[in-house]
Amino acid sequence: MARLKVGIVFGGSSEEHAVSVKSAQEVARNLDTEKYQPFFVGITKDGAWRLCDGPGPDWENGDCRPVVLSPDRSVHGLLVLEQGRYRSVRLDVVLPVLHGTLGEDGATQGLLELSGIPYVGCDVQSSALCMDKSLAYVVARSAGIATPDFWTVTGDETIDPGRLTYPVFVKPARSGSSFGVSKVCRPEDLATAVESARRYDTKVLIEAAVVGSEVGCAILGNDLDLIVGEVDRIALSHGFFRIHQEEQPENGSENSTPVVPADIPTEKRSLVQETAKAVYRALGCRGLSRVDMFLKEDGEVVLNEVNTLPGMTSYSRYPRMMAAAGLPLSEVIDRTLSLALTGKLR
């Protein structure tokens, strides 16, 4: 039986480029090559697309050829430039292993929609919605899901520091991970935090701090047919949760450890999982996502954010939560590809 041809796209021009490469390395290690024939497409930090042998740490200096994902549905795959001519490679499915801007915000998903190739993960609308935290909060609230109080600052707009109750968190509204995020405890520090967030996005989100444990839940599936991973809890050594070091994001967090399964009572664990499923459905997620939340002392669960293409590195939360629920990464990959091709879990 012929192997399915899978395009694995990684890298990208966002600040999470290095994390994406690490995720792709784990995917490559756990892909069943007896069932799937991988075609690794690396995107450089400058945005150049290259067909390469794999996502090794020095992949850009290996045997790479210029490649484009054709929006022409009759090609249904890649156009590879070799010896001055293009040859086509038809793909059965694409697995985007991209994080952040232009990877999980709907841009890549739009290109894949044009190409007509089935792909893993959320569609254009839900990808864009989840990437914009303020819009995700509006939709979640309309579905009866608790969110932090928040304000947005766009363009050259300013906000009166005196109208806020501190501490607050200031973050780019449409960026990944903890890049550009600041905790502000004094009104006089607000303007500097807003400018820091503007390095990553012209739209800035200011959130009221939520007192509680940071918890997360991995979800796999479509519509009503969902697999829910174990809940995790973020144990902090100091400061606030940063999933990556900003200078070397590929090395993971320097101030936190995820506890999986979370050391919380069974009834609260179930509430977190049910809330995660409600968020997933309300925001139109498909394929897979990681839903991050706060668990308050009074038992209320509050949405933090949704990652539609969560990290797959050795230290990433999503594969750990799924593994704790009995699904190793190889099976997660297999099921997401099956979902992309058939729309159903098997």
Secondary structure, DSSP 8 states (H G I E B T S, - for coil): ---EEEEEEEE-SSTTHHHHHHHHHHHHHHS-TTTEEEEEEEE-TT--EEEES---TTGGGSS-EEEEE---TTT-EEEEEETTEEEEEE-SEEEEE--STTTSSSHHHHHHHHHT--BSS--HHHHHHHHSHHHHHHHHHHTT-B---EEEEETT----GGGS-S-EEEEETT--TTTT-EEE-SGGGHHHHHHHHTTT-SEEEEEE---SEEEEEEEEEETTEEEEEEEEEEEESSSS--SS-SSSGGG--SSEEEESS-SS-HHHHHHHHHHHHHHHHHTT--EEEEEEEEE-TTS-EEEEEEESS---STT-HHHHHHHHTT--HHHHHHHHHHHHHHSS--
